[in-house]
Amino acid sequence: MNVGYLGVVPEFRGRGYVDEVLAEITRLHAANGESRITATTDMDNAPMAAAFGRAGYRNTEIRINLSNDIQP
């Protein structure tokens, strides 16, 4: 199971809500018997990466998405 697209709207940031939401999502997946729970975030999103670290997630890989917007 994967945790993705988790965010807190700007007016509620800095209050620790992301830690509570992430902990609850992790607990729900674990309670459903998931043996491996992964998470994704953008490389530039240091606050979310830090939240994953506080929740016990560890970095195991980096994915890079590339695109080319050249019109034919």
PDB file of N, H, CA, C and O in Angstrom:
ATOM      1  N   MET A   1       0.844  -1.170   0.000  1.00  0.00           N
ATOM      2  CA  MET A   1       0.000   0.000   0.000  1.00  0.00           C
ATOM      3  C   MET A   1       0.888   1.231   0.000  1.00  0.00           C
ATOM      4  O   MET A   1       1.974   1.218   0.581  1.00  0.00           O
ATOM      5  N   ASN A   2       0.436   2.285  -0.644  1.00  0.00           N
ATOM      6  H   ASN A   2      -0.445   2.295  -1.116  1.00  0.00           H
ATOM      7  CA  ASN A   2       1.238   3.501  -0.773  1.00  0.00           C
ATOM      8  C   ASN A   2       0.497   4.722  -0.239  1.00  0.00           C
ATOM      9  O   ASN A   2      -0.698   4.900  -0.476  1.00  0.00           O
ATOM     10  N   VAL A   3       1.229   5.548   0.479  1.00  0.00           N
ATOM     11  H   VAL A   3       2.200   5.403   0.671  1.00  0.00           H
ATOM     12  CA  VAL A   3       0.718   6.833   0.937  1.00  0.00           C
ATOM     13  C   VAL A   3       1.188   7.872  -0.072  1.00  0.00           C
ATOM     14  O   VAL A   3       2.392   8.080  -0.226  1.00  0.00           O
ATOM     15  N   GLY A   4       0.282   8.510  -0.742  1.00  0.00           N
ATOM     16  H   GLY A   4      -0.696   8.342  -0.617  1.00  0.00           H
ATOM     17  CA  GLY A   4       0.640   9.532  -1.709  1.00  0.00           C
ATOM     18  C   GLY A   4      -0.390  10.639  -1.719  1.00  0.00           C
ATOM     19  O   GLY A   4      -1.519  10.451  -1.265  1.00  0.00           O
ATOM     20  N   TYR A   5      -0.015  11.760  -2.222  1.00  0.00           N
ATOM     21  H   TYR A   5       0.902  11.913  -2.591  1.00  0.00           H
ATOM     22  CA  TYR A   5      -0.902  12.920  -2.313  1.00  0.00           C
ATOM     23  C   TYR A   5      -1.461  13.336  -0.961  1.00  0.00           C
ATOM     24  O   TYR A   5      -2.635  13.685  -0.841  1.00  0.00           O
ATOM     25  N   LEU A   6      -0.628  13.295   0.027  1.00  0.00           N
ATOM     26  H   LEU A   6       0.326  13.011  -0.071  1.00  0.00           H
ATOM     27  CA  LEU A   6      -0.997  13.744   1.364  1.00  0.00           C
ATOM     28  C   LEU A   6      -0.498  15.166   1.517  1.00  0.00           C
ATOM     29  O   LEU A   6       0.676  15.446   1.272  1.00  0.00           O
ATOM     30  N   GLY A   7      -1.366  16.050   1.914  1.00  0.00           N
ATOM     31  H   GLY A   7      -2.319  15.822   2.113  1.00  0.00           H
ATOM     32  CA  GLY A   7      -0.943  17.432   2.090  1.00  0.00           C
ATOM     33  C   GLY A   7      -1.837  18.152   3.081  1.00  0.00           C
ATOM     34  O   GLY A   7      -2.940  17.704   3.396  1.00  0.00           O
ATOM     35  N   VAL A   8      -1.347  19.248   3.549  1.00  0.00           N
ATOM     36  H   VAL A   8      -0.452  19.611   3.293  1.00  0.00           H
ATOM     37  CA  VAL A   8      -2.096  20.099   4.469  1.00  0.00           C
ATOM     38  C   VAL A   8      -2.201  21.474   3.812  1.00  0.00           C
ATOM     39  O   VAL A   8      -1.192  22.031   3.379  1.00  0.00           O
ATOM     40  N   VAL A   9      -3.393  22.015   3.736  1.00  0.00           N
ATOM     41  H   VAL A   9      -4.212  21.563   4.088  1.00  0.00           H
ATOM     42  CA  VAL A   9      -3.567  23.322   3.108  1.00  0.00           C
ATOM     43  C   VAL A   9      -2.784  24.377   3.879  1.00  0.00           C
ATOM     44  O   VAL A   9      -2.615  24.263   5.093  1.00  0.00           O
ATOM     45  N   PRO A  10      -2.310  25.395   3.184  1.00  0.00           N
ATOM     46  CA  PRO A  10      -1.401  26.364   3.800  1.00  0.00           C
ATOM     47  C   PRO A  10      -1.872  26.944   5.138  1.00  0.00           C
ATOM     48  O   PRO A  10      -1.062  27.097   6.052  1.00  0.00           O
ATOM     49  N   GLU A  11      -3.126  27.261   5.270  1.00  0.00           N
ATOM     50  H   GLU A  11      -3.784  27.137   4.527  1.00  0.00           H
ATOM     51  CA  GLU A  11      -3.576  27.897   6.510  1.00  0.00           C
ATOM     52  C   GLU A  11      -3.528  26.977   7.735  1.00  0.00           C
ATOM     53  O   GLU A  11      -3.665  27.447   8.865  1.00  0.00           O
ATOM     54  N   PHE A  12      -3.333  25.674   7.520  1.00  0.00           N
ATOM     55  H   PHE A  12      -3.221  25.293   6.602  1.00  0.00           H
ATOM     56  CA  PHE A  12      -3.246  24.735   8.641  1.00  0.00           C
ATOM     57  C   PHE A  12      -1.853  24.142   8.826  1.00  0.00           C
ATOM     58  O   PHE A  12      -1.655  23.284   9.685  1.00  0.00           O
ATOM     59  N   ARG A  13      -0.889  24.592   8.029  1.00  0.00           N
ATOM     60  H   ARG A  13      -1.050  25.290   7.331  1.00  0.00           H
ATOM     61  CA  ARG A  13       0.476  24.069   8.149  1.00  0.00           C
ATOM     62  C   ARG A  13       1.151  24.573   9.415  1.00  0.00           C
ATOM     63  O   ARG A  13       0.808  25.630   9.944  1.00  0.00           O
ATOM     64  N   GLY A  14       2.113  23.798   9.885  1.00  0.00           N
ATOM     65  H   GLY A  14       2.391  22.939   9.455  1.00  0.00           H
ATOM     66  CA  GLY A  14       2.882  24.184  11.058  1.00  0.00           C
ATOM     67  C   GLY A  14       2.216  23.857  12.376  1.00  0.00           C
ATOM     68  O   GLY A  14       2.677  24.298  13.429  1.00  0.00           O
ATOM     69  N   ARG A  15       1.137  23.090  12.338  1.00  0.00           N
ATOM     70  H   ARG A  15       0.762  22.731  11.483  1.00  0.00           H
ATOM     71  CA  ARG A  15       0.406  22.735  13.562  1.00  0.00           C
ATOM     72  C   ARG A  15       0.530  21.256  13.919  1.00  0.00           C
ATOM     73  O   ARG A  15      -0.086  20.798  14.881  1.00  0.00           O
ATOM     74  N   GLY A  16       1.324  20.505  13.149  1.00  0.00           N
ATOM     75  H   GLY A  16       1.825  20.877  12.368  1.00  0.00           H
ATOM     76  CA  GLY A  16       1.522  19.084  13.436  1.00  0.00           C
ATOM     77  C   GLY A  16       0.454  18.172  12.872  1.00  0.00           C
ATOM     78  O   GLY A  16       0.460  16.970  13.140  1.00  0.00           O
ATOM     79  N   TYR A  17      -0.478  18.734  12.082  1.00  0.00           N
ATOM     80  H   TYR A  17      -0.483  19.710  11.864  1.00  0.00           H
ATOM     81  CA  TYR A  17      -1.554  17.898  11.537  1.00  0.00           C
ATOM     82  C   TYR A  17      -1.041  16.806  10.617  1.00  0.00           C
ATOM     83  O   TYR A  17      -1.579  15.699  10.608  1.00  0.00           O
ATOM     84  N   VAL A  18       0.002  17.107   9.836  1.00  0.00           N
ATOM     85  H   VAL A  18       0.439  18.007   9.844  1.00  0.00           H
ATOM     86  CA  VAL A  18       0.507  16.105   8.910  1.00  0.00           C
ATOM     87  C   VAL A  18       0.989  14.870   9.665  1.00  0.00           C
ATOM     88  O   VAL A  18       0.815  13.750   9.185  1.00  0.00           O
ATOM     89  N   ASP A  19       1.588  15.056  10.833  1.00  0.00           N
ATOM     90  H   ASP A  19       1.729  15.966  11.223  1.00  0.00           H
ATOM     91  CA  ASP A  19       2.047  13.901  11.616  1.00  0.00           C
ATOM     92  C   ASP A  19       0.868  13.061  12.091  1.00  0.00           C
ATOM     93  O   ASP A  19       0.931  11.832  12.069  1.00  0.00           O
ATOM     94  N   GLU A  20      -0.202  13.718  12.518  1.00  0.00           N
ATOM     95  H   GLU A  20      -0.253  14.717  12.536  1.00  0.00           H
ATOM     96  CA  GLU A  20      -1.388  12.991  12.978  1.00  0.00           C
ATOM     97  C   GLU A  20      -2.059  12.242  11.837  1.00  0.00           C
ATOM     98  O   GLU A  20      -2.448  11.084  11.994  1.00  0.00           O
ATOM     99  N   VAL A  21      -2.195  12.901  10.688  1.00  0.00           N
ATOM    100  H   VAL A  21      -1.880  13.841  10.561  1.00  0.00           H
ATOM    101  CA  VAL A  21      -2.845  12.263   9.533  1.00  0.00           C
ATOM    102  C   VAL A  21      -2.004  11.096   9.035  1.00  0.00           C
ATOM    103  O   VAL A  21      -2.540  10.022   8.764  1.00  0.00           O
ATOM    104  N   LEU A  22      -0.702  11.292   8.913  1.00  0.00           N
ATOM    105  H   LEU A  22      -0.267  12.165   9.133  1.00  0.00           H
ATOM    106  CA  LEU A  22       0.176  10.223   8.445  1.00  0.00           C
ATOM    107  C   LEU A  22       0.181   9.041   9.408  1.00  0.00           C
ATOM    108  O   LEU A  22       0.179   7.889   8.975  1.00  0.00           O
ATOM    109  N   ALA A  23       0.188   9.313  10.695  1.00  0.00           N
ATOM    110  H   ALA A  23       0.190  10.249  11.047  1.00  0.00           H
ATOM    111  CA  ALA A  23       0.147   8.229  11.681  1.00  0.00           C
ATOM    112  C   ALA A  23      -1.147   7.428  11.557  1.00  0.00           C
ATOM    113  O   ALA A  23      -1.132   6.200  11.638  1.00  0.00           O
ATOM    114  N   GLU A  24      -2.256   8.119  11.361  1.00  0.00           N
ATOM    115  H   GLU A  24      -2.269   9.116  11.295  1.00  0.00           H
ATOM    116  CA  GLU A  24      -3.543   7.418  11.231  1.00  0.00           C
ATOM    117  C   GLU A  24      -3.604   6.598   9.950  1.00  0.00           C
ATOM    118  O   GLU A  24      -4.084   5.464   9.963  1.00  0.00           O
ATOM    119  N   ILE A  25      -3.122   7.161   8.844  1.00  0.00           N
ATOM    120  H   ILE A  25      -2.732   8.081   8.834  1.00  0.00           H
ATOM    121  CA  ILE A  25      -3.088   6.403   7.590  1.00  0.00           C
ATOM    122  C   ILE A  25      -2.228   5.149   7.758  1.00  0.00           C
ATOM    123  O   ILE A  25      -2.612   4.064   7.321  1.00  0.00           O
ATOM    124  N   THR A  26      -1.074   5.302   8.387  1.00  0.00           N
ATOM    125  H   THR A  26      -0.763   6.183   8.742  1.00  0.00           H
ATOM    126  CA  THR A  26      -0.176   4.167   8.610  1.00  0.00           C
ATOM    127  C   THR A  26      -0.846   3.120   9.492  1.00  0.00           C
ATOM    128  O   THR A  26      -0.773   1.926   9.198  1.00  0.00           O
ATOM    129  N   ARG A  27      -1.496   3.552  10.569  1.00  0.00           N
ATOM    130  H   ARG A  27      -1.556   4.522  10.807  1.00  0.00           H
ATOM    131  CA  ARG A  27      -2.202   2.604  11.454  1.00  0.00           C
ATOM    132  C   ARG A  27      -3.299   1.851  10.709  1.00  0.00           C
ATOM    133  O   ARG A  27      -3.455   0.642  10.885  1.00  0.00           O
ATOM    134  N   LEU A  28      -4.064   2.566   9.872  1.00  0.00           N
ATOM    135  H   LEU A  28      -3.937   3.548   9.729  1.00  0.00           H
ATOM    136  CA  LEU A  28      -5.143   1.907   9.125  1.00  0.00           C
ATOM    137  C   LEU A  28      -4.596   0.852   8.176  1.00  0.00           C
ATOM    138  O   LEU A  28      -5.139  -0.250   8.097  1.00  0.00           O
ATOM    139  N   HIS A  29      -3.537   1.172   7.463  1.00  0.00           N
ATOM    140  H   HIS A  29      -3.096   2.067   7.528  1.00  0.00           H
ATOM    141  CA  HIS A  29      -2.942   0.186   6.551  1.00  0.00           C
ATOM    142  C   HIS A  29      -2.415  -1.018   7.326  1.00  0.00           C
ATOM    143  O   HIS A  29      -2.616  -2.160   6.914  1.00  0.00           O
ATOM    144  N   ALA A  30      -1.746  -0.767   8.437  1.00  0.00           N
ATOM    145  H   ALA A  30      -1.582   0.161   8.772  1.00  0.00           H
ATOM    146  CA  ALA A  30      -1.218  -1.866   9.256  1.00  0.00           C
ATOM    147  C   ALA A  30      -2.354  -2.720   9.810  1.00  0.00           C
ATOM    148  O   ALA A  30      -2.253  -3.947   9.835  1.00  0.00           O
ATOM    149  N   ALA A  31      -3.426  -2.084  10.251  1.00  0.00           N
ATOM    150  H   ALA A  31      -3.509  -1.088  10.230  1.00  0.00           H
ATOM    151  CA  ALA A  31      -4.574  -2.825  10.792  1.00  0.00           C
ATOM    152  C   ALA A  31      -5.253  -3.675   9.727  1.00  0.00           C
ATOM    153  O   ALA A  31      -5.880  -4.687  10.040  1.00  0.00           O
ATOM    154  N   ASN A  32      -5.129  -3.260   8.467  1.00  0.00           N
ATOM    155  H   ASN A  32      -4.620  -2.437   8.213  1.00  0.00           H
ATOM    156  CA  ASN A  32      -5.691  -4.042   7.361  1.00  0.00           C
ATOM    157  C   ASN A  32      -4.760  -5.148   6.898  1.00  0.00           C
ATOM    158  O   ASN A  32      -5.038  -5.830   5.912  1.00  0.00           O
ATOM    159  N   GLY A  33      -3.649  -5.325   7.615  1.00  0.00           N
ATOM    160  H   GLY A  33      -3.424  -4.770   8.416  1.00  0.00           H
ATOM    161  CA  GLY A  33      -2.749  -6.434   7.324  1.00  0.00           C
ATOM    162  C   GLY A  33      -1.674  -6.147   6.299  1.00  0.00           C
ATOM    163  O   GLY A  33      -0.991  -7.067   5.849  1.00  0.00           O
ATOM    164  N   GLU A  34      -1.510  -4.899   5.924  1.00  0.00           N
ATOM    165  H   GLU A  34      -2.065  -4.152   6.290  1.00  0.00           H
ATOM    166  CA  GLU A  34      -0.459  -4.570   4.957  1.00  0.00           C
ATOM    167  C   GLU A  34       0.903  -4.844   5.594  1.00  0.00           C
ATOM    168  O   GLU A  34       1.196  -4.370   6.692  1.00  0.00           O
ATOM    169  N   SER A  35       1.723  -5.609   4.894  1.00  0.00           N
ATOM    170  H   SER A  35       1.485  -5.994   4.002  1.00  0.00           H
ATOM    171  CA  SER A  35       3.047  -5.938   5.433  1.00  0.00           C
ATOM    172  C   SER A  35       4.102  -4.913   5.030  1.00  0.00           C
ATOM    173  O   SER A  35       5.170  -4.833   5.637  1.00  0.00           O
ATOM    174  N   ARG A  36       3.790  -4.133   4.002  1.00  0.00           N
ATOM    175  H   ARG A  36       2.923  -4.198   3.509  1.00  0.00           H
ATOM    176  CA  ARG A  36       4.722  -3.106   3.537  1.00  0.00           C
ATOM    177  C   ARG A  36       3.911  -1.873   3.152  1.00  0.00           C
ATOM    178  O   ARG A  36       2.998  -1.947   2.330  1.00  0.00           O
ATOM    179  N   ILE A  37       4.253  -0.756   3.749  1.00  0.00           N
ATOM    180  H   ILE A  37       4.995  -0.696   4.416  1.00  0.00           H
ATOM    181  CA  ILE A  37       3.580   0.509   3.456  1.00  0.00           C
ATOM    182  C   ILE A  37       4.642   1.460   2.919  1.00  0.00           C
ATOM    183  O   ILE A  37       5.631   1.745   3.594  1.00  0.00           O
ATOM    184  N   THR A  38       4.432   1.942   1.718  1.00  0.00           N
ATOM    185  H   THR A  38       3.628   1.711   1.169  1.00  0.00           H
ATOM    186  CA  THR A  38       5.371   2.861   1.103  1.00  0.00           C
ATOM    187  C   THR A  38       4.745   4.256   1.034  1.00  0.00           C
ATOM    188  O   THR A  38       3.548   4.429   1.264  1.00  0.00           O
ATOM    189  N   ALA A  39       5.571   5.229   0.716  1.00  0.00           N
ATOM    190  H   ALA A  39       6.543   5.089   0.529  1.00  0.00           H
ATOM    191  CA  ALA A  39       5.088   6.602   0.594  1.00  0.00           C
ATOM    192  C   ALA A  39       5.897   7.308  -0.474  1.00  0.00           C
ATOM    193  O   ALA A  39       7.046   6.953  -0.736  1.00  0.00           O
ATOM    194  N   THR A  40       5.294   8.302  -1.085  1.00  0.00           N
ATOM    195  H   THR A  40       4.361   8.590  -0.872  1.00  0.00           H
ATOM    196  CA  THR A  40       5.996   9.064  -2.114  1.00  0.00           C
ATOM    197  C   THR A  40       5.802  10.557  -1.901  1.00  0.00           C
ATOM    198  O   THR A  40       4.764  11.006  -1.413  1.00  0.00           O
ATOM    199  N   THR A  41       6.815  11.305  -2.274  1.00  0.00           N
ATOM    200  H   THR A  41       7.658  10.940  -2.670  1.00  0.00           H
ATOM    201  CA  THR A  41       6.733  12.760  -2.280  1.00  0.00           C
ATOM    202  C   THR A  41       7.739  13.293  -3.284  1.00  0.00           C
ATOM    203  O   THR A  41       8.636  12.569  -3.716  1.00  0.00           O
ATOM    204  N   ASP A  42       7.590  14.551  -3.653  1.00  0.00           N
ATOM    205  H   ASP A  42       6.861  15.138  -3.302  1.00  0.00           H
ATOM    206  CA  ASP A  42       8.545  15.178  -4.555  1.00  0.00           C
ATOM    207  C   ASP A  42       9.870  15.376  -3.835  1.00  0.00           C
ATOM    208  O   ASP A  42       9.897  15.577  -2.621  1.00  0.00           O
ATOM    209  N   MET A  43      10.962  15.321  -4.576  1.00  0.00           N
ATOM    210  H   MET A  43      10.940  15.158  -5.563  1.00  0.00           H
ATOM    211  CA  MET A  43      12.282  15.483  -3.973  1.00  0.00           C
ATOM    212  C   MET A  43      12.443  16.848  -3.304  1.00  0.00           C
ATOM    213  O   MET A  43      13.147  16.968  -2.301  1.00  0.00           O
ATOM    214  N   ASP A  44      11.802  17.866  -3.848  1.00  0.00           N
ATOM    215  H   ASP A  44      11.230  17.769  -4.662  1.00  0.00           H
ATOM    216  CA  ASP A  44      11.921  19.215  -3.300  1.00  0.00           C
ATOM    217  C   ASP A  44      11.037  19.460  -2.086  1.00  0.00           C
ATOM    218  O   ASP A  44      11.129  20.519  -1.464  1.00  0.00           O
ATOM    219  N   ASN A  45      10.182  18.505  -1.737  1.00  0.00           N
ATOM    220  H   ASN A  45      10.107  17.645  -2.242  1.00  0.00           H
ATOM    221  CA  ASN A  45       9.237  18.703  -0.644  1.00  0.00           C
ATOM    222  C   ASN A  45       9.862  18.254   0.686  1.00  0.00           C
ATOM    223  O   ASN A  45       9.502  17.216   1.241  1.00  0.00           O
ATOM    224  N   ALA A  46      10.795  19.056   1.174  1.00  0.00           N
ATOM    225  H   ALA A  46      11.087  19.900   0.724  1.00  0.00           H
ATOM    226  CA  ALA A  46      11.511  18.715   2.414  1.00  0.00           C
ATOM    227  C   ALA A  46      10.583  18.565   3.617  1.00  0.00           C
ATOM    228  O   ALA A  46      10.809  17.665   4.425  1.00  0.00           O
ATOM    229  N   PRO A  47       9.548  19.399   3.783  1.00  0.00           N
ATOM    230  CA  PRO A  47       8.664  19.207   4.938  1.00  0.00           C
ATOM    231  C   PRO A  47       7.961  17.847   4.937  1.00  0.00           C
ATOM    232  O   PRO A  47       7.826  17.217   5.986  1.00  0.00           O
ATOM    233  N   MET A  48       7.514  17.394   3.760  1.00  0.00           N
ATOM    234  H   MET A  48       7.624  17.905   2.908  1.00  0.00           H
ATOM    235  CA  MET A  48       6.835  16.097   3.712  1.00  0.00           C
ATOM    236  C   MET A  48       7.829  14.965   3.917  1.00  0.00           C
ATOM    237  O   MET A  48       7.519  13.986   4.595  1.00  0.00           O
ATOM    238  N   ALA A  49       9.013  15.086   3.343  1.00  0.00           N
ATOM    239  H   ALA A  49       9.265  15.881   2.792  1.00  0.00           H
ATOM    240  CA  ALA A  49      10.046  14.069   3.562  1.00  0.00           C
ATOM    241  C   ALA A  49      10.384  13.975   5.042  1.00  0.00           C
ATOM    242  O   ALA A  49      10.583  12.877   5.564  1.00  0.00           O
ATOM    243  N   ALA A  50      10.451  15.114   5.723  1.00  0.00           N
ATOM    244  H   ALA A  50      10.290  16.006   5.299  1.00  0.00           H
ATOM    245  CA  ALA A  50      10.726  15.117   7.162  1.00  0.00           C
ATOM    246  C   ALA A  50       9.598  14.454   7.934  1.00  0.00           C
ATOM    247  O   ALA A  50       9.846  13.733   8.900  1.00  0.00           O
ATOM    248  N   ALA A  51       8.357  14.693   7.516  1.00  0.00           N
ATOM    249  H   ALA A  51       8.155  15.279   6.731  1.00  0.00           H
ATOM    250  CA  ALA A  51       7.208  14.054   8.188  1.00  0.00           C
ATOM    251  C   ALA A  51       7.274  12.539   8.039  1.00  0.00           C
ATOM    252  O   ALA A  51       7.017  11.805   8.994  1.00  0.00           O
ATOM    253  N   PHE A  52       7.620  12.069   6.836  1.00  0.00           N
ATOM    254  H   PHE A  52       7.829  12.665   6.061  1.00  0.00           H
ATOM    255  CA  PHE A  52       7.769  10.621   6.647  1.00  0.00           C
ATOM    256  C   PHE A  52       8.863  10.080   7.556  1.00  0.00           C
ATOM    257  O   PHE A  52       8.694   9.018   8.155  1.00  0.00           O
ATOM    258  N   GLY A  53       9.970  10.781   7.670  1.00  0.00           N
ATOM    259  H   GLY A  53      10.108  11.644   7.183  1.00  0.00           H
ATOM    260  CA  GLY A  53      11.059  10.353   8.558  1.00  0.00           C
ATOM    261  C   GLY A  53      10.614  10.281  10.004  1.00  0.00           C
ATOM    262  O   GLY A  53      10.932   9.318  10.702  1.00  0.00           O
ATOM    263  N   ARG A  54       9.878  11.289  10.467  1.00  0.00           N
ATOM    264  H   ARG A  54       9.619  12.071   9.900  1.00  0.00           H
ATOM    265  CA  ARG A  54       9.377  11.279  11.856  1.00  0.00           C
ATOM    266  C   ARG A  54       8.438  10.110  12.105  1.00  0.00           C
ATOM    267  O   ARG A  54       8.351   9.605  13.223  1.00  0.00           O
ATOM    268  N   ALA A  55       7.729   9.677  11.051  1.00  0.00           N
ATOM    269  H   ALA A  55       7.800  10.087  10.142  1.00  0.00           H
ATOM    270  CA  ALA A  55       6.782   8.568  11.187  1.00  0.00           C
ATOM    271  C   ALA A  55       7.451   7.204  11.047  1.00  0.00           C
ATOM    272  O   ALA A  55       6.784   6.173  11.135  1.00  0.00           O
ATOM    273  N   GLY A  56       8.777   7.193  10.827  1.00  0.00           N
ATOM    274  H   GLY A  56       9.318   8.031  10.755  1.00  0.00           H
ATOM    275  CA  GLY A  56       9.497   5.928  10.746  1.00  0.00           C
ATOM    276  C   GLY A  56       9.717   5.399   9.346  1.00  0.00           C
ATOM    277  O   GLY A  56      10.280   4.317   9.175  1.00  0.00           O
ATOM    278  N   TYR A  57       9.282   6.146   8.335  1.00  0.00           N
ATOM    279  H   TYR A  57       8.826   7.025   8.473  1.00  0.00           H
ATOM    280  CA  TYR A  57       9.544   5.737   6.959  1.00  0.00           C
ATOM    281  C   TYR A  57      11.006   6.028   6.648  1.00  0.00           C
ATOM    282  O   TYR A  57      11.589   6.965   7.194  1.00  0.00           O
ATOM    283  N   ARG A  58      11.597   5.222   5.769  1.00  0.00           N
ATOM    284  H   ARG A  58      11.123   4.461   5.325  1.00  0.00           H
ATOM    285  CA  ARG A  58      12.979   5.463   5.374  1.00  0.00           C
ATOM    286  C   ARG A  58      13.058   5.520   3.854  1.00  0.00           C
ATOM    287  O   ARG A  58      12.282   4.873   3.150  1.00  0.00           O
ATOM    288  N   ASN A  59      14.002   6.299   3.368  1.00  0.00           N
ATOM    289  H   ASN A  59      14.632   6.824   3.940  1.00  0.00           H
ATOM    290  CA  ASN A  59      14.185   6.459   1.935  1.00  0.00           C
ATOM    291  C   ASN A  59      14.827   5.204   1.367  1.00  0.00           C
ATOM    292  O   ASN A  59      15.908   4.808   1.802  1.00  0.00           O
ATOM    293  N   THR A  60      14.167   4.573   0.397  1.00  0.00           N
ATOM    294  H   THR A  60      13.289   4.894   0.044  1.00  0.00           H
ATOM    295  CA  THR A  60      14.699   3.356  -0.208  1.00  0.00           C
ATOM    296  C   THR A  60      14.989   3.524  -1.692  1.00  0.00           C
ATOM    297  O   THR A  60      15.718   2.721  -2.274  1.00  0.00           O
ATOM    298  N   GLU A  61      14.430   4.554  -2.309  1.00  0.00           N
ATOM    299  H   GLU A  61      13.837   5.206  -1.837  1.00  0.00           H
ATOM    300  CA  GLU A  61      14.693   4.772  -3.724  1.00  0.00           C
ATOM    301  C   GLU A  61      14.297   6.189  -4.118  1.00  0.00           C
ATOM    302  O   GLU A  61      13.560   6.868  -3.403  1.00  0.00           O
ATOM    303  N   ILE A  62      14.795   6.612  -5.251  1.00  0.00           N
ATOM    304  H   ILE A  62      15.393   6.060  -5.831  1.00  0.00           H
ATOM    305  CA  ILE A  62      14.449   7.911  -5.818  1.00  0.00           C
ATOM    306  C   ILE A  62      13.958   7.668  -7.241  1.00  0.00           C
ATOM    307  O   ILE A  62      14.585   6.943  -8.014  1.00  0.00           O
ATOM    308  N   ARG A  63      12.836   8.280  -7.571  1.00  0.00           N
ATOM    309  H   ARG A  63      12.327   8.869  -6.944  1.00  0.00           H
ATOM    310  CA  ARG A  63      12.276   8.173  -8.919  1.00  0.00           C
ATOM    311  C   ARG A  63      12.315   9.558  -9.546  1.00  0.00           C
ATOM    312  O   ARG A  63      11.964  10.550  -8.907  1.00  0.00           O
ATOM    313  N   ILE A  64      12.740   9.618 -10.790  1.00  0.00           N
ATOM    314  H   ILE A  64      13.026   8.813 -11.309  1.00  0.00           H
ATOM    315  CA  ILE A  64      12.785  10.884 -11.505  1.00  0.00           C
ATOM    316  C   ILE A  64      11.841  10.780 -12.703  1.00  0.00           C
ATOM    317  O   ILE A  64      11.957   9.864 -13.516  1.00  0.00           O
ATOM    318  N   ASN A  65      10.916  11.717 -12.802  1.00  0.00           N
ATOM    319  H   ASN A  65      10.822  12.462 -12.141  1.00  0.00           H
ATOM    320  CA  ASN A  65      10.010  11.783 -13.940  1.00  0.00           C
ATOM    321  C   ASN A  65      10.485  12.891 -14.873  1.00  0.00           C
ATOM    322  O   ASN A  65      10.634  14.040 -14.459  1.00  0.00           O
ATOM    323  N   LEU A  66      10.717  12.544 -16.112  1.00  0.00           N
ATOM    324  H   LEU A  66      10.596  11.610 -16.449  1.00  0.00           H
ATOM    325  CA  LEU A  66      11.184  13.507 -17.093  1.00  0.00           C
ATOM    326  C   LEU A  66      10.107  13.714 -18.157  1.00  0.00           C
ATOM    327  O   LEU A  66       9.339  12.801 -18.460  1.00  0.00           O
ATOM    328  N   SER A  67      10.060  14.902 -18.711  1.00  0.00           N
ATOM    329  H   SER A  67      10.684  15.644 -18.465  1.00  0.00           H
ATOM    330  CA  SER A  67       9.135  15.156 -19.804  1.00  0.00           C
ATOM    331  C   SER A  67       9.771  16.106 -20.799  1.00  0.00           C
ATOM    332  O   SER A  67      10.725  16.818 -20.484  1.00  0.00           O
ATOM    333  N   ASN A  68       9.241  16.103 -21.974  1.00  0.00           N
ATOM    334  H   ASN A  68       8.466  15.525 -22.230  1.00  0.00           H
ATOM    335  CA  ASN A  68       9.702  16.978 -23.037  1.00  0.00           C
ATOM    336  C   ASN A  68       8.468  17.637 -23.642  1.00  0.00           C
ATOM    337  O   ASN A  68       7.607  16.957 -24.202  1.00  0.00           O
ATOM    338  N   ASP A  69       8.384  18.943 -23.531  1.00  0.00           N
ATOM    339  H   ASP A  69       9.083  19.495 -23.076  1.00  0.00           H
ATOM    340  CA  ASP A  69       7.207  19.663 -23.989  1.00  0.00           C
ATOM    341  C   ASP A  69       7.379  20.241 -25.404  1.00  0.00           C
ATOM    342  O   ASP A  69       6.636  21.144 -25.789  1.00  0.00           O
ATOM    343  N   ILE A  70       8.327  19.745 -26.166  1.00  0.00           N
ATOM    344  H   ILE A  70       8.931  19.012 -25.854  1.00  0.00           H
ATOM    345  CA  ILE A  70       8.551  20.221 -27.521  1.00  0.00           C
ATOM    346  C   ILE A  70       7.362  19.805 -28.384  1.00  0.00           C
ATOM    347  O   ILE A  70       6.954  18.644 -28.394  1.00  0.00           O
ATOM    348  N   GLN A  71       6.827  20.770 -29.096  1.00  0.00           N
ATOM    349  H   GLN A  71       7.158  21.714 -29.088  1.00  0.00           H
ATOM    350  CA  GLN A  71       5.692  20.501 -29.976  1.00  0.00           C
ATOM    351  C   GLN A  71       6.196  20.017 -31.343  1.00  0.00           C
ATOM    352  O   GLN A  71       7.169  20.555 -31.869  1.00  0.00           O
ATOM    353  N   PRO A  72       5.545  19.014 -31.910  1.00  0.00           N
ATOM    354  CA  PRO A  72       5.989  18.496 -33.226  1.00  0.00           C
ATOM    355  C   PRO A  72       5.756  19.505 -34.340  1.00  0.00           C
ATOM    356  O   PRO A  72       6.070  19.231 -35.498  1.00  0.00           O
TER     357      PRO A  72
END
